[in-house]
Each structure stands twice: as structure tokens, then as C-alpha cells.
């Protein structure tokens, strides 16, 4: 399929979805990126807003474009609606609005944020940062792993402290990902993959693995290892600043926590869990332990409330 055909097909899909929004009984469409945690997480955010006269619906990105999904699909659809003046419409006396909840990643650092009340970015790297920072790791993790909570309570009682320690353990990997993201390099260590330089997922940096990776990366960049090390210093300073201000969640990818926690539980309990299965269960169970009425959710709740209020005026 040619690029022109793809654009034409996507535009048709966008216009069709806008039409379905207008004729639906739903007033407020809440668009989210993923299928795993996002629908439940943002559904609870909307519930705690408590506007009874508004009927809302959670829509995942793949419902707009079944061939892909994710952040790009959401932001492309947002741009389409903004161009068509479809962010808030009045069709046959029925007002319809929308809000797009997207992961911030490091778009703020790269100055790529969309400025609109209809686009709401997470304050942290992604949704799972909230889950692991504010969730009950002891009860959530023990339920997901089907183990006695007493076995892990002393290790995970304070979730924010556990997250902080994990971020420290992965400091070198975060620096590399931060550096790569701001350099435009491809086929290099990046935020899309887990660390390849840890002694184990829940461990610290393996110096030998790190040195080999630096040599390989320097070769790809056609510079010396010494030169690359110098360039990494500035990235290290920036990352250290976030860490020192307890803002590691802004640059540490939340989705990494699942594999790390799974490995941590395995190490503590000396149990051979099916790690992929456990790591997939963890965020979906821990998210249910969050108290969505707390102040951490205000940043996400406020735009929903404001748009809902506009639809009622």
C-alpha cells in the first residue's frame, strides 16, 4: 500500500470514528494508549470525578486504528479532530467532547508536548510509574504470585522506596537511554528494551557488560570509547539531578518495574516462577490497590472534570 493510500485510509477511519462519536449516546470519549492497565486506570480516574450527568467511554488506540495503536495513533487522531474542530462538537443538540490521556515518556525534555486541555500527559514516564509508586506492592505482588504476603512484606512495604532503589540500581542504563533518546541514534540501547547491563534484573550494573556495551556503542558512533565516556558525563549530570530531587519517575520507564519486581520476588522467595507470566500479572493486580481519590490523581482528574463541565454548560 502506498503512502497516499495509507493516509487516505487513515483519514477515512478518522472521519468514520468522528461520525460514530457524534451519533453515540456517549458525551465524553476518553482515549488511552494501551489495552493492559490503561482502561482500568483511567476508568477509575474518571469514576472519582463524580459527574453523574456525563456518560463517558474509555477508548483504546487500537479501536481507532486496528492495524496499529499506541501514542502516535492517539496524537494523530487528536490533530485530525483539532483540524476538523471536532474536539467538542454540537450535533443535533448533543454535545460531544474528548480527552486524550498519553504517556509523557521524555517528551517534556525533548520539547515535544502538545499544548491543549484535550491532551493530558502523565507527570511521570508512563502509567506504570503511578502503579508502582502509589500501589500496595506487598498485597498486589503476593496476590499476583499467589504467595504468603509475610514472605515479602519487609522488602516491599514502602513502594516508593523500592522504586527509588531500583532506579539507583539501573542508573547507568537510564543514562544510556537518556543519552540515546536525545542523540537521534538508532539500533542502540533505548527505552524500548530492558537493561542488558545488570547483574540480574533486580541487580546493579555489571561492569564488564557495561564496558562491552560502551565499546560497541562507540564503534557504531565511529568515535573512541574515551570520547563517548566524555559525552555521557553530561547525560549523567542531568539524570543525577532528577534523582537528587526525587524525580526519577520522570525519566525511569515505569514498564520496566514489572520484570524487576518479578525477578526480585523470585530471588527473595527462592521460587522458580514463570517470570514472563508473573511480570505480566503484576501491574494488572497492583493497579487495583491504588486509591484513586488521593491527590496524586488530581493532575489527571482535573482536565476530565473541566471538559465534562464544558459539555454541561
PyMOL commands that set and color helices and strands:
alter all, ss='L'
color gray80, all
select helices_A, chain A and resi 3-23+38-47+61-64+71-83+127-134+137-145+149-151+153-156+159-169+171-181+207-221+225-244+248-250+256-269+275-289+295-312
alter helices_A, ss='H'
color red, helices_A
select strands_A, chain A and resi 28-32+56-60+88-91+94-102+119-121
alter strands_A, ss='S'
color yellow, strands_A
deselect
rebuild
show_as cartoon
